[in-house]
Amino acid sequence: MSDKTPGDGGPPATLDDPHLRPAAKNPKRMELLAALAMVVGLAGFAAFIVVYWINASNYWEAAMLGVGMLGLGVGVIAWGKYLMPQGPFVEERHDFHSTDDERKAFNAAITGRGGLEVKRRGLLLGIFAVTGGIMTLALLVPGVRSLGPKPAKSEDTEGNTEFSLYTTNWKKGAKLVTVGGRPVQVDDLEVGGVLTVFPQGYEGSSPDQVILIRLAQLGPNDPPYPIAPPGRTEWGVQGYVAYSKLCTHLGCPVGLYQEKTQQLVCPCHQSIFNVNAGAVPQFGPAPRPLPQLPITVDATGQMRANGSFDQAVGPGFWERP
Amino acid sequence: MIDKSLNWLDDRLGVAKGGRTFLDKIFPDHWSFMLGEIALYSFVVLLGTGVFLTLYFVPSAHEVVYHGSYVPLRGQKVSEAYGSTVGLSFDVRSGLLMRQAHHWAADIFLGSIAVHMARVFFTGAFRKPREFNWIVGVLMLILGIVNGFLGYSLPDDLVSGTGIRIAYSIMESIPVVGSYIAFFLFGGNYPGSGIIIPRFFVLHVLIVPAILVGLLAAHLGLLVKQKHTQFPGKGKTEENVVGSPMFPTFIAKTTGFLFVSAGVIFLLGGFAQINPIWQFGQYEPYQISYAVQPDWYMGWLDGAARIMPAWEWVGWGHTIPLEVFLPAVVFPGLIFTILLAWPFIEQAKTKDLRYHNLLDRPRDRPKRTAAGAAMLTLLFGVFFASSTDVMANFFQLPLMDVLWFFRFFVPLAPFVAYYLTFKICNEMREADGIGTRKRALIVERTTEGEYLTTESPVRPGDEHLELDPVPVPTFIDTTDPELATAAGVRRVIR
């Protein structure tokens, strides 16, 4: 360690100390470059005010702000890196830990002084701890419980379904309507067409969304539904089937219908459901088929629900049986 | 003048002694020590642009008719959140710049944290006495990811709305309490009572940033208290720090770097479009668009959810959606637990309880480096798995094949990465003179037929004149006019 540049108390450092020289080989030139960069920055900021003033586009604003900051930044960095004393300088580290005596004293303050109090007033401490715990609990009750409703098993007395994961607003006889509220007629869809439908009065509702697919052209007198899974042959009507549009994986709308393969694809995590076989998942992370909505057609050609879902729609949860 | 005001301050606060020590504080120089600064300065930009955005954003799901200047949306019903975000993008001057700069700053914030963390990990900077600061850093990473997701969700556009839906389903997947958590947070079955955007807003602009600022203060405070680590080198020991003093050198460099970081973020914010919500449209729970991707720092969770097999557990009247719970709750929980515990895991393994202020070269700690490489491989694996559909389209492969590839790649590749990294590290350690330029051996044959080899001289560029480090001078004699004007010497007045 050089004796030329002492810390406290020693003689002052002199300018011939190489540690105080700038790192730049040619400081004059570097100073000029730094100055130039900062002036570019200055021009950038000034220009920013101008382009804002004349209401130029965001591009101009960003460009001028960027030029301003980069110019100023580069100039200041050049100043610090190349023109200030190059060092290297050193600083000693000191141990973090205290001496053994200090540790003992600290320890004694806690365990000795504190321990004495515990020994003498154990009852008070116990009551304090219990009360503090109860206080925390008391504060948590409104802090947590006020946040929202408890999940309910079924719809409430006024028929609201929004507090239950099990129910939807689909009831037997509910009209199938589009998101705009237009009732869906049996000849509205071409073969291969799909439509997102809702029970009338609940247009746009998340849990109620259903994807209506026309798989085949079947007249009213044709056998009802040739391609449903066993036991559900009556759930479709005249070549139509309807499934919950909520993916059983993470609840995204299963929005992509591939007519050729008759598959529904979820764009979020690529679960694929086979529409021909009760929307069973063929591929991907979805664990369960999309619940099917039984549908029918009334005498006027209006499509209606012929019941509600036989299970909870959407992703799985603990209480789901 | 300065004397006087410093004395005034010192009379009241006693700043002279501590202040001088602070100004003399040494910061070691290495490019990799700037990574954390990028995170710090993008956080500064986040706070600034974020305050600007709060002045115009309306955190409400209430439906209004849009009347702003974006023509395709006029007359349509939008939520106030979506409408005001479009509004602050198009009708507030500089609004789009601020909004996009905010988004870019968030992506860069988390990116630089990740890289900074990798630097700290691979060089062993987390070892005693810095375990606390590692933990504080991991907590900031977690909160940063959370706040990024919250902010991304606020505009109520089609892409972010889908993200909220997925978040709801992930909460639902937690056994026993899942549906309660989701119901309490959202105020009911999805999409809830319209309360989620105001709640996310207060979390995003107040609660999480307040915690982040607190942790940041702790992070920097610990850094100052414990002093920075340094790479081995001339004059550098476990008992000292060699580098530039806080004032004026480090302050100048770091302030300049603040401006450069902010400048880059604003340039990105102006020229690189990000999250064009007016193209996505208002979120409707029954709509979805193709190739929905979250921000990059959420990609690893999305990828994990994609490659997970459909293993729902059903029994005793209950359902555990393991296909969601494992990749979206357990997996990140495990990763963050390993990260938080790493300093102690390593300590338990090495039984090394000494202080470490000198950094390791990664190859000198083959096991740690290999473990880190395995972790990165795992995370990159699930990250890329989050774009299976895009890859399938791009490479014209069946989606199923891409998915099966990742189902094998993600669990297996980390082991391969571990083995290869371990081997490479060991070979690098055995190789002599690695990292320095090779010098030619000159073979000479003397007239007697004797062969002599000599090493060629060092190339001019390879030789650095390094001075011995000295303490920062307190007083500098600036009186010698002759020396002060000598070539290469500048007057330094302190």
HADDOCK unambig.tbl for C-alpha pairs under 7 A between the chains (distance, minus, plus):
assign (segid A and resid 1 and name CA) (segid B and resid 468 and name CA) 6.60 0.50 0.50
assign (segid A and resid 1 and name CA) (segid B and resid 469 and name CA) 6.93 0.50 0.50
assign (segid A and resid 1 and name CA) (segid B and resid 470 and name CA) 5.84 0.50 0.50
assign (segid A and resid 2 and name CA) (segid B and resid 470 and name CA) 6.49 0.50 0.50
assign (segid A and resid 5 and name CA) (segid B and resid 470 and name CA) 6.80 0.50 0.50
assign (segid A and resid 5 and name CA) (segid B and resid 471 and name CA) 6.85 0.50 0.50
assign (segid A and resid 5 and name CA) (segid B and resid 473 and name CA) 5.27 0.50 0.50
assign (segid A and resid 6 and name CA) (segid B and resid 471 and name CA) 6.46 0.50 0.50
assign (segid A and resid 6 and name CA) (segid B and resid 473 and name CA) 5.74 0.50 0.50
assign (segid A and resid 7 and name CA) (segid B and resid 471 and name CA) 5.88 0.50 0.50
assign (segid A and resid 7 and name CA) (segid B and resid 472 and name CA) 6.25 0.50 0.50
assign (segid A and resid 7 and name CA) (segid B and resid 473 and name CA) 5.19 0.50 0.50
assign (segid A and resid 7 and name CA) (segid B and resid 474 and name CA) 5.48 0.50 0.50
assign (segid A and resid 8 and name CA) (segid B and resid 474 and name CA) 6.25 0.50 0.50
assign (segid A and resid 12 and name CA) (segid B and resid 475 and name CA) 4.73 0.50 0.50
assign (segid A and resid 12 and name CA) (segid B and resid 476 and name CA) 4.94 0.50 0.50
assign (segid A and resid 12 and name CA) (segid B and resid 477 and name CA) 5.48 0.50 0.50
assign (segid A and resid 13 and name CA) (segid B and resid 473 and name CA) 6.09 0.50 0.50
assign (segid A and resid 13 and name CA) (segid B and resid 475 and name CA) 6.20 0.50 0.50
assign (segid A and resid 13 and name CA) (segid B and resid 476 and name CA) 4.59 0.50 0.50
assign (segid A and resid 13 and name CA) (segid B and resid 477 and name CA) 5.75 0.50 0.50
assign (segid A and resid 14 and name CA) (segid B and resid 476 and name CA) 5.87 0.50 0.50
assign (segid A and resid 14 and name CA) (segid B and resid 477 and name CA) 5.06 0.50 0.50
assign (segid A and resid 14 and name CA) (segid B and resid 478 and name CA) 6.90 0.50 0.50
assign (segid A and resid 15 and name CA) (segid B and resid 477 and name CA) 6.81 0.50 0.50
assign (segid A and resid 15 and name CA) (segid B and resid 478 and name CA) 6.57 0.50 0.50
assign (segid A and resid 15 and name CA) (segid B and resid 483 and name CA) 6.47 0.50 0.50
assign (segid A and resid 15 and name CA) (segid B and resid 484 and name CA) 6.43 0.50 0.50
assign (segid A and resid 16 and name CA) (segid B and resid 483 and name CA) 6.43 0.50 0.50
assign (segid A and resid 21 and name CA) (segid B and resid 488 and name CA) 6.63 0.50 0.50
assign (segid A and resid 21 and name CA) (segid B and resid 489 and name CA) 5.26 0.50 0.50
assign (segid A and resid 21 and name CA) (segid B and resid 490 and name CA) 6.47 0.50 0.50
assign (segid A and resid 26 and name CA) (segid B and resid 488 and name CA) 6.85 0.50 0.50
assign (segid A and resid 27 and name CA) (segid B and resid 488 and name CA) 6.52 0.50 0.50
assign (segid A and resid 58 and name CA) (segid B and resid 94 and name CA) 6.20 0.50 0.50
assign (segid A and resid 58 and name CA) (segid B and resid 97 and name CA) 5.98 0.50 0.50
assign (segid A and resid 58 and name CA) (segid B and resid 270 and name CA) 6.06 0.50 0.50
assign (segid A and resid 59 and name CA) (segid B and resid 270 and name CA) 5.28 0.50 0.50
assign (segid A and resid 59 and name CA) (segid B and resid 271 and name CA) 6.27 0.50 0.50
assign (segid A and resid 62 and name CA) (segid B and resid 97 and name CA) 6.69 0.50 0.50
assign (segid A and resid 62 and name CA) (segid B and resid 266 and name CA) 5.73 0.50 0.50
assign (segid A and resid 62 and name CA) (segid B and resid 267 and name CA) 5.33 0.50 0.50
assign (segid A and resid 62 and name CA) (segid B and resid 270 and name CA) 4.74 0.50 0.50
assign (segid A and resid 63 and name CA) (segid B and resid 267 and name CA) 6.04 0.50 0.50
assign (segid A and resid 65 and name CA) (segid B and resid 263 and name CA) 6.72 0.50 0.50
assign (segid A and resid 65 and name CA) (segid B and resid 266 and name CA) 6.90 0.50 0.50
assign (segid A and resid 66 and name CA) (segid B and resid 263 and name CA) 4.22 0.50 0.50
assign (segid A and resid 66 and name CA) (segid B and resid 264 and name CA) 6.34 0.50 0.50
assign (segid A and resid 66 and name CA) (segid B and resid 266 and name CA) 5.76 0.50 0.50
assign (segid A and resid 66 and name CA) (segid B and resid 267 and name CA) 5.23 0.50 0.50
assign (segid A and resid 67 and name CA) (segid B and resid 263 and name CA) 6.98 0.50 0.50
assign (segid A and resid 69 and name CA) (segid B and resid 259 and name CA) 4.96 0.50 0.50
assign (segid A and resid 69 and name CA) (segid B and resid 260 and name CA) 5.90 0.50 0.50
assign (segid A and resid 69 and name CA) (segid B and resid 262 and name CA) 6.86 0.50 0.50
assign (segid A and resid 69 and name CA) (segid B and resid 263 and name CA) 4.75 0.50 0.50
assign (segid A and resid 70 and name CA) (segid B and resid 259 and name CA) 6.19 0.50 0.50
assign (segid A and resid 70 and name CA) (segid B and resid 260 and name CA) 4.74 0.50 0.50
assign (segid A and resid 70 and name CA) (segid B and resid 263 and name CA) 5.32 0.50 0.50
assign (segid A and resid 72 and name CA) (segid B and resid 256 and name CA) 6.95 0.50 0.50
assign (segid A and resid 72 and name CA) (segid B and resid 259 and name CA) 6.81 0.50 0.50
assign (segid A and resid 73 and name CA) (segid B and resid 256 and name CA) 3.83 0.50 0.50
assign (segid A and resid 73 and name CA) (segid B and resid 257 and name CA) 5.90 0.50 0.50
assign (segid A and resid 73 and name CA) (segid B and resid 259 and name CA) 4.67 0.50 0.50
assign (segid A and resid 73 and name CA) (segid B and resid 260 and name CA) 4.99 0.50 0.50
assign (segid A and resid 74 and name CA) (segid B and resid 256 and name CA) 6.18 0.50 0.50
assign (segid A and resid 74 and name CA) (segid B and resid 260 and name CA) 6.84 0.50 0.50
assign (segid A and resid 76 and name CA) (segid B and resid 252 and name CA) 5.90 0.50 0.50
assign (segid A and resid 76 and name CA) (segid B and resid 253 and name CA) 6.53 0.50 0.50
assign (segid A and resid 76 and name CA) (segid B and resid 256 and name CA) 4.87 0.50 0.50
assign (segid A and resid 77 and name CA) (segid B and resid 252 and name CA) 6.10 0.50 0.50
assign (segid A and resid 77 and name CA) (segid B and resid 253 and name CA) 4.47 0.50 0.50
assign (segid A and resid 77 and name CA) (segid B and resid 256 and name CA) 4.84 0.50 0.50
assign (segid A and resid 77 and name CA) (segid B and resid 257 and name CA) 6.79 0.50 0.50
assign (segid A and resid 80 and name CA) (segid B and resid 249 and name CA) 4.91 0.50 0.50
assign (segid A and resid 80 and name CA) (segid B and resid 252 and name CA) 4.92 0.50 0.50
assign (segid A and resid 80 and name CA) (segid B and resid 253 and name CA) 5.14 0.50 0.50
assign (segid A and resid 81 and name CA) (segid B and resid 249 and name CA) 6.96 0.50 0.50
assign (segid A and resid 81 and name CA) (segid B and resid 253 and name CA) 6.41 0.50 0.50
assign (segid A and resid 84 and name CA) (segid B and resid 249 and name CA) 6.10 0.50 0.50
assign (segid A and resid 87 and name CA) (segid B and resid 244 and name CA) 6.60 0.50 0.50
assign (segid A and resid 87 and name CA) (segid B and resid 469 and name CA) 6.73 0.50 0.50
assign (segid A and resid 88 and name CA) (segid B and resid 242 and name CA) 6.30 0.50 0.50
assign (segid A and resid 88 and name CA) (segid B and resid 243 and name CA) 5.26 0.50 0.50
assign (segid A and resid 88 and name CA) (segid B and resid 244 and name CA) 6.39 0.50 0.50
assign (segid A and resid 88 and name CA) (segid B and resid 467 and name CA) 6.84 0.50 0.50
assign (segid A and resid 88 and name CA) (segid B and resid 469 and name CA) 4.72 0.50 0.50
assign (segid A and resid 88 and name CA) (segid B and resid 470 and name CA) 6.69 0.50 0.50
assign (segid A and resid 89 and name CA) (segid B and resid 242 and name CA) 5.52 0.50 0.50
assign (segid A and resid 89 and name CA) (segid B and resid 243 and name CA) 5.40 0.50 0.50
assign (segid A and resid 89 and name CA) (segid B and resid 244 and name CA) 6.05 0.50 0.50
assign (segid A and resid 89 and name CA) (segid B and resid 469 and name CA) 4.74 0.50 0.50
assign (segid A and resid 89 and name CA) (segid B and resid 470 and name CA) 4.74 0.50 0.50
assign (segid A and resid 89 and name CA) (segid B and resid 471 and name CA) 5.21 0.50 0.50
assign (segid A and resid 89 and name CA) (segid B and resid 472 and name CA) 5.60 0.50 0.50
assign (segid A and resid 90 and name CA) (segid B and resid 26 and name CA) 6.65 0.50 0.50
assign (segid A and resid 90 and name CA) (segid B and resid 240 and name CA) 6.61 0.50 0.50
assign (segid A and resid 90 and name CA) (segid B and resid 241 and name CA) 5.49 0.50 0.50
assign (segid A and resid 90 and name CA) (segid B and resid 242 and name CA) 4.37 0.50 0.50
assign (segid A and resid 90 and name CA) (segid B and resid 243 and name CA) 6.44 0.50 0.50
assign (segid A and resid 90 and name CA) (segid B and resid 469 and name CA) 5.37 0.50 0.50
assign (segid A and resid 90 and name CA) (segid B and resid 470 and name CA) 5.27 0.50 0.50
assign (segid A and resid 90 and name CA) (segid B and resid 471 and name CA) 4.86 0.50 0.50
assign (segid A and resid 90 and name CA) (segid B and resid 472 and name CA) 6.91 0.50 0.50
assign (segid A and resid 91 and name CA) (segid B and resid 26 and name CA) 6.21 0.50 0.50
assign (segid A and resid 91 and name CA) (segid B and resid 240 and name CA) 5.51 0.50 0.50
assign (segid A and resid 91 and name CA) (segid B and resid 241 and name CA) 5.22 0.50 0.50
assign (segid A and resid 91 and name CA) (segid B and resid 242 and name CA) 6.55 0.50 0.50
assign (segid A and resid 91 and name CA) (segid B and resid 471 and name CA) 6.03 0.50 0.50
assign (segid A and resid 92 and name CA) (segid B and resid 239 and name CA) 6.01 0.50 0.50
assign (segid A and resid 92 and name CA) (segid B and resid 240 and name CA) 4.23 0.50 0.50
assign (segid A and resid 92 and name CA) (segid B and resid 241 and name CA) 6.34 0.50 0.50
assign (segid A and resid 93 and name CA) (segid B and resid 239 and name CA) 5.09 0.50 0.50
assign (segid A and resid 93 and name CA) (segid B and resid 240 and name CA) 4.88 0.50 0.50
assign (segid A and resid 93 and name CA) (segid B and resid 241 and name CA) 6.88 0.50 0.50
assign (segid A and resid 147 and name CA) (segid B and resid 184 and name CA) 4.86 0.50 0.50
assign (segid A and resid 147 and name CA) (segid B and resid 185 and name CA) 6.28 0.50 0.50
assign (segid A and resid 147 and name CA) (segid B and resid 187 and name CA) 6.71 0.50 0.50
assign (segid A and resid 148 and name CA) (segid B and resid 183 and name CA) 5.89 0.50 0.50
assign (segid A and resid 148 and name CA) (segid B and resid 184 and name CA) 3.91 0.50 0.50
assign (segid A and resid 148 and name CA) (segid B and resid 185 and name CA) 6.50 0.50 0.50
assign (segid A and resid 148 and name CA) (segid B and resid 186 and name CA) 6.95 0.50 0.50
assign (segid A and resid 148 and name CA) (segid B and resid 187 and name CA) 4.23 0.50 0.50
assign (segid A and resid 148 and name CA) (segid B and resid 188 and name CA) 6.49 0.50 0.50
assign (segid A and resid 149 and name CA) (segid B and resid 183 and name CA) 6.19 0.50 0.50
assign (segid A and resid 149 and name CA) (segid B and resid 184 and name CA) 6.11 0.50 0.50
assign (segid A and resid 149 and name CA) (segid B and resid 187 and name CA) 6.01 0.50 0.50
assign (segid A and resid 149 and name CA) (segid B and resid 188 and name CA) 6.01 0.50 0.50
assign (segid A and resid 150 and name CA) (segid B and resid 180 and name CA) 6.18 0.50 0.50
assign (segid A and resid 150 and name CA) (segid B and resid 183 and name CA) 6.42 0.50 0.50
assign (segid A and resid 151 and name CA) (segid B and resid 179 and name CA) 6.64 0.50 0.50
assign (segid A and resid 151 and name CA) (segid B and resid 180 and name CA) 6.30 0.50 0.50
assign (segid A and resid 151 and name CA) (segid B and resid 183 and name CA) 6.34 0.50 0.50
assign (segid A and resid 162 and name CA) (segid B and resid 188 and name CA) 6.20 0.50 0.50
assign (segid A and resid 162 and name CA) (segid B and resid 189 and name CA) 5.35 0.50 0.50
assign (segid A and resid 163 and name CA) (segid B and resid 188 and name CA) 5.19 0.50 0.50
assign (segid A and resid 163 and name CA) (segid B and resid 189 and name CA) 5.54 0.50 0.50
assign (segid A and resid 164 and name CA) (segid B and resid 189 and name CA) 6.38 0.50 0.50
assign (segid A and resid 165 and name CA) (segid B and resid 189 and name CA) 6.27 0.50 0.50
assign (segid A and resid 204 and name CA) (segid B and resid 286 and name CA) 6.80 0.50 0.50
assign (segid A and resid 206 and name CA) (segid B and resid 190 and name CA) 6.89 0.50 0.50
assign (segid A and resid 206 and name CA) (segid B and resid 191 and name CA) 6.81 0.50 0.50
assign (segid A and resid 206 and name CA) (segid B and resid 285 and name CA) 5.25 0.50 0.50
assign (segid A and resid 206 and name CA) (segid B and resid 286 and name CA) 6.24 0.50 0.50
assign (segid A and resid 209 and name CA) (segid B and resid 286 and name CA) 6.38 0.50 0.50
assign (segid A and resid 250 and name CA) (segid B and resid 166 and name CA) 5.36 0.50 0.50
assign (segid A and resid 250 and name CA) (segid B and resid 169 and name CA) 5.23 0.50 0.50
assign (segid A and resid 251 and name CA) (segid B and resid 165 and name CA) 6.61 0.50 0.50
assign (segid A and resid 251 and name CA) (segid B and resid 166 and name CA) 6.48 0.50 0.50
assign (segid A and resid 251 and name CA) (segid B and resid 169 and name CA) 6.41 0.50 0.50
assign (segid A and resid 252 and name CA) (segid B and resid 162 and name CA) 6.64 0.50 0.50
assign (segid A and resid 252 and name CA) (segid B and resid 165 and name CA) 6.89 0.50 0.50
assign (segid A and resid 252 and name CA) (segid B and resid 166 and name CA) 7.00 0.50 0.50
assign (segid A and resid 253 and name CA) (segid B and resid 286 and name CA) 5.58 0.50 0.50
assign (segid A and resid 253 and name CA) (segid B and resid 287 and name CA) 6.44 0.50 0.50
assign (segid A and resid 253 and name CA) (segid B and resid 288 and name CA) 6.38 0.50 0.50
assign (segid A and resid 255 and name CA) (segid B and resid 288 and name CA) 6.51 0.50 0.50
assign (segid A and resid 267 and name CA) (segid B and resid 290 and name CA) 5.60 0.50 0.50
assign (segid A and resid 267 and name CA) (segid B and resid 291 and name CA) 6.45 0.50 0.50
assign (segid A and resid 267 and name CA) (segid B and resid 292 and name CA) 6.96 0.50 0.50
assign (segid A and resid 268 and name CA) (segid B and resid 292 and name CA) 6.15 0.50 0.50
assign (segid A and resid 269 and name CA) (segid B and resid 306 and name CA) 5.09 0.50 0.50
assign (segid A and resid 284 and name CA) (segid B and resid 309 and name CA) 6.74 0.50 0.50
assign (segid A and resid 284 and name CA) (segid B and resid 310 and name CA) 6.91 0.50 0.50
assign (segid A and resid 285 and name CA) (segid B and resid 306 and name CA) 6.29 0.50 0.50
assign (segid A and resid 285 and name CA) (segid B and resid 307 and name CA) 6.98 0.50 0.50
assign (segid A and resid 285 and name CA) (segid B and resid 308 and name CA) 5.82 0.50 0.50
assign (segid A and resid 285 and name CA) (segid B and resid 309 and name CA) 5.12 0.50 0.50
assign (segid A and resid 285 and name CA) (segid B and resid 310 and name CA) 4.35 0.50 0.50
assign (segid A and resid 285 and name CA) (segid B and resid 323 and name CA) 6.38 0.50 0.50
assign (segid A and resid 286 and name CA) (segid B and resid 310 and name CA) 5.52 0.50 0.50
assign (segid A and resid 287 and name CA) (segid B and resid 310 and name CA) 4.62 0.50 0.50
assign (segid A and resid 287 and name CA) (segid B and resid 311 and name CA) 6.48 0.50 0.50
assign (segid A and resid 287 and name CA) (segid B and resid 312 and name CA) 5.83 0.50 0.50
assign (segid A and resid 315 and name CA) (segid B and resid 169 and name CA) 6.32 0.50 0.50
assign (segid A and resid 316 and name CA) (segid B and resid 173 and name CA) 6.37 0.50 0.50
assign (segid A and resid 316 and name CA) (segid B and resid 319 and name CA) 6.53 0.50 0.50
assign (segid A and resid 316 and name CA) (segid B and resid 320 and name CA) 7.00 0.50 0.50
assign (segid A and resid 316 and name CA) (segid B and resid 321 and name CA) 5.40 0.50 0.50
assign (segid A and resid 317 and name CA) (segid B and resid 172 and name CA) 5.31 0.50 0.50
assign (segid A and resid 317 and name CA) (segid B and resid 173 and name CA) 5.10 0.50 0.50
assign (segid A and resid 317 and name CA) (segid B and resid 178 and name CA) 6.93 0.50 0.50
assign (segid A and resid 317 and name CA) (segid B and resid 179 and name CA) 6.62 0.50 0.50
assign (segid A and resid 317 and name CA) (segid B and resid 319 and name CA) 5.84 0.50 0.50
assign (segid A and resid 317 and name CA) (segid B and resid 320 and name CA) 6.29 0.50 0.50
assign (segid A and resid 317 and name CA) (segid B and resid 321 and name CA) 6.47 0.50 0.50
assign (segid A and resid 318 and name CA) (segid B and resid 173 and name CA) 6.89 0.50 0.50
assign (segid A and resid 318 and name CA) (segid B and resid 175 and name CA) 5.18 0.50 0.50
assign (segid A and resid 318 and name CA) (segid B and resid 176 and name CA) 5.57 0.50 0.50
assign (segid A and resid 318 and name CA) (segid B and resid 178 and name CA) 6.97 0.50 0.50
assign (segid A and resid 318 and name CA) (segid B and resid 318 and name CA) 5.39 0.50 0.50
assign (segid A and resid 318 and name CA) (segid B and resid 319 and name CA) 4.74 0.50 0.50
assign (segid A and resid 318 and name CA) (segid B and resid 320 and name CA) 5.56 0.50 0.50
assign (segid A and resid 319 and name CA) (segid B and resid 318 and name CA) 5.29 0.50 0.50
assign (segid A and resid 319 and name CA) (segid B and resid 319 and name CA) 6.45 0.50 0.50
assign (segid A and resid 320 and name CA) (segid B and resid 318 and name CA) 5.50 0.50 0.50
assign (segid A and resid 320 and name CA) (segid B and resid 319 and name CA) 5.47 0.50 0.50
assign (segid A and resid 321 and name CA) (segid B and resid 317 and name CA) 4.29 0.50 0.50
assign (segid A and resid 321 and name CA) (segid B and resid 318 and name CA) 4.88 0.50 0.50
assign (segid A and resid 321 and name CA) (segid B and resid 319 and name CA) 6.31 0.50 0.50
